[in-house]
Amino acid sequence: MTEPDVVVVTGAGGMGLAVARRIGSGRTVILADAFAEPLDRAVSTLNAEGYAAKGHVTDVSDAQAVTGLAEAAAAEGRIVAVVHTAGVSAATATVEKIMQVDLAGTAHVIDAFEQVATRGTALVCIASMAGHYAALQHVDERALATAPTAELLTLDVVTSAKDKEPVAAYIIAKRANQIRVQAAALAWNRRGARINTVSPGVIATAMAKSEAESASGEHMMAMLDACGAGRTGTPQEIADVVAFLTGPESQYITGTDVLIDGGQAAWIRWHRPQ
């Protein structure tokens, strides 16, 4: 009897559910989240829809917890895809929480699943359009990309963010996601596996709703109109790109970022009034 194919999705919110539905058919779906109640609801929803889903409570800011998730997933069968959607928002989280979850948490996922990746495994980490706004010194980017994970939260570029607004910390964390994935691609290649990031713009999720209702929300929505998109993206649009990056059509794509933002970053760079 062949081993079942296993898909791991961190984050039981709208984006995580959309991804699980898109790539989980006929596979064992391991859904992970830091909070048991929404996780149980999401797993029940998937199982009611015919998926073979299991929940695993996991705080990605805890390296041991993520290692446990990776080991549990590997025990279920052959891991074909890992999609890391778990994260916190600059509109609702502190600088410390952003660095622990969005920065260190992503590094924990990269590290833990590298150890169980086999030929054909594909990891996609959800970063953010915000990472494209970063203007960091080369020495800081290199440190964020290559420093041992245990040292990430002690880097100067990270500790100096404690006096900044959460959005500034979020930009640093999401840029770190992008470049850390780039730096990890060599190790994943050597396992016959792949690793990429997806950087969404404004997507219609509960987290985005919180951001839209924050002090910067009106400005954010105005930029969507100005860039010509005129709308937010949908979780399904993200899931479609994730399906491509974890599927057979993208086997030569690794160590890169796919920006899905309706053209907002391009507008900011080339058309926003100075």
HELIX and SHEET records of a PDB file:
HELIX    1   1 GLY A   14  ILE A   23  1                                  10    
HELIX    2   2 ALA A   36  ALA A   48  1                                  13    
HELIX    3   3 ALA A   63  GLU A   76  1                                  14    
HELIX    4   4 VAL A   95  ILE A   98  1                                   4    
HELIX    5   5 MET A   99  ALA A  104  3                                   6    
HELIX    6   6 GLY A  105  GLU A  114  1                                  10    
HELIX    7   7 MET A  129  TYR A  133  5                                   5    
HELIX    8   8 HIS A  138  THR A  146  1                                   9    
HELIX    9   9 THR A  149  THR A  154  5                                   6    
HELIX   10  10 ASP A  156  THR A  159  1                                   4    
HELIX   11  11 SER A  160  ASP A  163  5                                   4    
HELIX   12  12 PRO A  166  ARG A  190  1                                  25    
HELIX   13  13 ALA A  206  ALA A  212  1                                   7    
HELIX   14  14 GLY A  217  ALA A  226  1                                  10    
HELIX   15  15 PRO A  235  LEU A  245  1                                  11    
HELIX   16  16 PRO A  248  SER A  250  5                                   3    
HELIX   17  17 GLN A  264  TRP A  270  1                                   7    
SHEET    1   A 7 ALA A  52  VAL A  57  0                                        
SHEET    2   A 7 THR A  28  ASP A  33  1                                        
SHEET    3   A 7 ASP A   5  THR A  10  1                                        
SHEET    4   A 7 ARG A  78  HIS A  84  1                                        
SHEET    5   A 7 ALA A 122  ILE A 126  1                                        
SHEET    6   A 7 ARG A 194  PRO A 200  1                                        
SHEET    7   A 7 ASP A 257  ILE A 260  1                                        
END                                                                             
